[in-house]
């Protein structure tokens, strides 16, 4: 979908999809929060309706970025001010300014929903859903998304139905070389009576 966006909005959409930040966290993101070398974002603030504060839940967090998001941020570098995603004069974006670029990108990509409009928070849910569908543990998803409790994260649990089967499947794989030698010998003896 980010490829369907106008060039000036692609990095923002890609980071929204690949980092799972809330809209206010995207608006509040500053260049000092981006660690290009380690591929991390430090989510330190949110800006919502012009008011700056701590992220939801009252605490900062660090989010690891895939290389595609790091590359997009590098290509997006500008000298307009401290905000990563900002207006031409360097001022922070507003939720009103972000509505139309998202709608246009969704329309160009052919992404629709039967009822209601797709909004920025849906991109955050897409992030959590994709992590769950790839078998990432809910505790890790909780940390990345900045949920206060695991209850918030459990909405994604049903999306990974094969995770339990895959988890026990590792027991049939060869043991790692650094494992306990006694356990490896017992397993070998059990397999070759």
C-alpha positions in Angstrom: 0.0 0.0 0.0 2.8 2.4 0.7 3.9 2.2 -2.9 0.4 3.5 -3.9 1.0 6.7 -1.9 2.3 9.9 -3.2 6.1 10.0 -2.8 6.0 12.5 0.0 3.7 10.2 2.1 5.4 6.8 1.3 7.8 6.8 4.2 5.1 7.7 6.7 2.8 4.9 5.5 5.6 2.4 5.4 6.7 3.3 9.0 3.1 3.1 10.1 2.8 -0.4 8.7 6.2 -1.7 9.8 6.5 -0.1 13.2 2.9 -0.1 14.5 3.0 3.4 15.9 -0.2 5.2 16.9 -1.0 8.2 14.7 0.0 10.7 17.5 3.3 8.8 17.9 4.0 9.1 14.2 3.2 12.9 14.4 5.5 13.3 17.5 8.4 11.3 16.1 11.6 13.4 15.9 14.9 12.6 14.2 16.6 12.2 17.6 14.3 9.3 18.2 15.6 7.4 15.2 18.6 5.1 15.7 19.6 4.3 12.1 22.6 2.2 13.0 20.6 -0.1 15.3 17.4 0.1 13.3 15.3 1.3 16.2 12.7 4.0 17.0 12.5 5.4 20.5 8.8 6.3 21.0 9.1 9.1 23.5 6.1 11.3 22.8 2.7 11.6 21.2 1.1 14.7 19.7 -2.6 14.7 19.5 -4.7 17.7 18.6 -1.6 19.9 19.1 -0.9 18.6 22.6 2.4 16.8 23.3 2.7 14.1 25.9 4.0 10.7 26.8 2.8 7.8 24.6 -0.4 6.1 25.6 0.2 4.1 28.7 2.4 6.8 30.1 5.8 5.3 29.2 8.3 5.4 26.4 9.2 2.3 24.4 11.7 1.2 21.7 10.5 -0.4 18.5 12.9 -2.4 16.3 12.5 -1.6 12.6 12.9 -3.9 9.5 15.5 -2.7 7.0 12.7 -1.5 4.6 11.6 1.0 7.2 15.1 2.1 8.0 15.8 2.6 4.3 12.5 4.6 3.9 13.5 6.9 6.7 17.0 7.4 5.3 15.4 8.4 2.0 13.0 10.7 3.8 15.7 12.8 5.5 15.0 16.5 5.4 16.2 19.7 7.1 12.8 21.3 7.9 13.2 20.7 11.6 13.2 18.1 14.3 10.0 16.2 13.3 10.4 13.3 11.0 7.0 13.7 9.4 6.1 17.4 9.2 4.6 20.2 7.3 6.7 22.2 4.7 7.5 24.8 7.4 8.7 22.1 9.9 5.6 22.2 12.1 4.2 18.8 13.2 1.5 17.3 11.1 -2.1 17.1 12.3 -4.6 14.3 12.2 -6.6 16.4 9.7 -3.7 16.7 7.3 -3.2 12.9 7.4 -6.7 11.8 6.4 -6.6 12.5 2.6 -3.2 11.0 1.9 -4.2 7.7 3.5 -7.6 7.7 1.7 -5.8 8.3 -1.7 -3.2 5.6 -1.0 -5.9 3.1 -0.1 -8.0 4.0 -3.1 -5.0 3.6 -5.5 -4.1 0.3 -3.9 -7.7 -0.9 -4.2 -8.0 -1.6 -0.5 -11.5 -1.2 0.9 -13.7 -2.3 3.7 -17.4 -3.2 3.6 -18.4 -0.9 6.4 -16.7 2.3 7.5 -13.4 3.8 6.5 -10.0 2.5 7.0 -8.0 4.8 9.3 -4.5 5.2 10.7 -5.3 3.0 13.6 -6.2 0.2 11.2 -2.5 0.3 10.0 -1.5 -0.3 13.6 -3.8 -3.3 13.8 -2.4 -4.6 10.5 1.1 -4.5 12.1 0.0 -6.5 15.1 -2.0 -8.9 12.9 1.0 -9.6 10.6 3.3 -10.2 13.6 0.7 -12.7 15.1 0.2 -14.5 11.8 4.0 -15.0 11.6 4.0 -16.7 15.0 5.6 -13.9 17.0 4.9 -14.5 20.7 2.1 -12.2 22.1 4.5 -10.9 24.8 6.8 -9.6 22.1 3.9 -8.0 20.2 2.7 -6.4 23.5 6.1 -4.8 24.0 6.4 -3.6 20.4 2.9 -2.1 20.3 3.2 -0.6 23.8 0.1 -2.2 25.2 -0.3 -1.7 28.9 -1.6 -5.3 29.4 -1.5 -8.6 27.5 -5.3 -8.4 27.4 -5.0 -5.7 24.7 -2.6 -7.9 22.7 -4.7 -11.1 22.9 -7.0 -9.8 20.2 -4.4 -11.0 17.8 -4.1 -14.5 19.3 -6.7 -16.1 17.0 -4.7 -15.0 14.0 -1.9 -17.6 14.6 -3.8 -20.9 14.7 -0.8 -22.9 13.6 1.6 -21.4 16.2 1.0 -24.1 18.8 1.4 -26.9 16.3 4.7 -25.3 15.0 5.8 -24.8 18.6 5.7 -28.5 19.4 7.0 -29.3 15.9 10.4 -28.1 17.0 10.7 -31.1 19.3 11.1 -33.3 16.3 13.9 -31.3 14.8 17.6 -32.1 15.5 18.9 -30.7 18.7 21.0 -27.6 18.6 24.7 -28.3 19.0 25.0 -26.4 22.2 22.3 -28.4 24.0 22.8 -30.6 27.0 24.7 -33.7 25.8 22.8 -36.0 28.2 19.5 -35.0 26.8 20.7 -35.5 23.3 22.0 -39.0 24.1 18.7 -39.9 25.8 16.8 -38.7 22.8 19.0 -40.7 20.5 18.6 -43.8 22.6 14.9 -43.4 22.5 14.9 -43.1 18.7 17.1 -46.2 18.3 16.2 -48.9 20.8 
